[in-house]
Every structure is written in C-alpha cells, then in structure tokens.
Amino acid sequence: MDQVRERIRTLNDELRRNLPNCHAVMTTGVAALGPEAIARIVKTIAVYDDFCHAKDPYDCHANDPYG
C-alpha cells in the first residue's frame, strides 16, 4: 500500500475509534436526536469493523478494530 493510502487509513481509523476525543461536525438532525442517541451512534461508529470492498473500495481502513 502506498504511503498516502496508509496515512489516510490510519487517520480514518484513528478518528473512527476516538471520535469523542476529536473535532467532529454533525448535522442539526443528528444533534436533535439528543445526547443519549448521539452517544450510541458514536459508540457504534467506534466499534464498526464490517468493511468489505463494496463499503471501502479504496481500502482506506484497517480490518483490525484495535490497530
């Protein structure tokens, strides 16, 4: 894998796993769901690891959710 793609993969996975510690933007619709729903959404994103070629055609993720 080239260095640019590897860097993108690393940054994508770091953000996905550490979303509460990063700066993220959400739509007003998501914000309107309330803090409990947002917490569940963030947790779901953090543990998501069902990547396949159709969902990640450029291979910009790591399959191992723990790095």
C-alpha positions as CSV (number, residue, x, y, z in Angstrom):
1,M,0.0,0.0,0.0
2,D,1.4,3.4,-0.9
3,Q,2.2,5.9,1.9
4,V,-0.7,8.3,1.1
5,R,-3.3,5.5,1.3
6,E,-1.7,4.1,4.5
7,R,-1.8,7.6,6.1
8,I,-5.5,8.0,5.1
9,R,-6.2,4.6,6.5
10,T,-4.5,5.5,9.8
11,L,-6.3,8.8,10.1
12,N,-9.7,7.3,9.3
13,D,-9.4,4.6,11.8
14,E,-8.0,6.9,14.5
15,L,-11.0,9.2,14.0
16,R,-13.5,6.4,14.0
17,R,-12.1,4.8,17.2
18,N,-11.6,8.1,19.1
19,L,-14.4,10.3,17.9
20,P,-15.2,11.7,21.3
21,N,-11.6,13.0,21.5
22,C,-11.6,14.5,18.1
23,H,-13.3,17.5,16.5
24,A,-16.4,16.3,14.5
25,V,-19.3,18.0,12.9
26,M,-22.8,16.7,12.8
27,T,-26.0,17.8,11.2
28,T,-28.7,19.5,13.1
29,G,-30.9,16.5,12.5
30,V,-28.4,14.2,14.3
31,A,-27.9,16.8,17.1
32,A,-31.7,16.9,17.6
33,L,-31.7,13.2,18.5
34,G,-30.3,14.1,21.8
35,P,-27.2,13.2,23.8
36,E,-28.2,9.5,24.5
37,A,-28.7,8.8,20.8
38,I,-25.5,10.6,19.8
39,A,-23.6,8.6,22.4
40,R,-25.0,5.3,20.9
41,I,-24.1,6.5,17.4
42,V,-20.6,7.4,18.4
43,K,-20.1,4.0,20.1
44,T,-21.5,2.2,17.0
45,I,-19.1,4.0,14.7
46,A,-16.1,3.3,17.0
47,V,-16.7,-0.5,17.1
48,Y,-17.7,-0.8,13.4
49,D,-15.5,-3.2,11.6
50,D,-17.7,-4.7,8.8
51,F,-15.6,-3.4,6.0
52,C,-15.8,-5.1,2.6
53,H,-14.8,-3.9,-0.8
54,A,-18.3,-2.5,-1.6
55,K,-18.1,-0.4,1.6
56,D,-14.4,0.5,1.2
57,P,-13.4,0.2,-2.5
58,Y,-10.2,2.2,-1.9
59,D,-9.1,0.1,1.1
60,C,-8.8,3.1,3.4
61,H,-9.5,1.3,6.7
62,A,-7.9,-1.4,8.9
63,N,-9.8,-4.6,9.5
64,D,-8.5,-4.9,13.0
65,P,-10.5,-2.6,15.2
66,Y,-7.7,-2.5,17.7
67,G,-5.0,-1.3,15.3
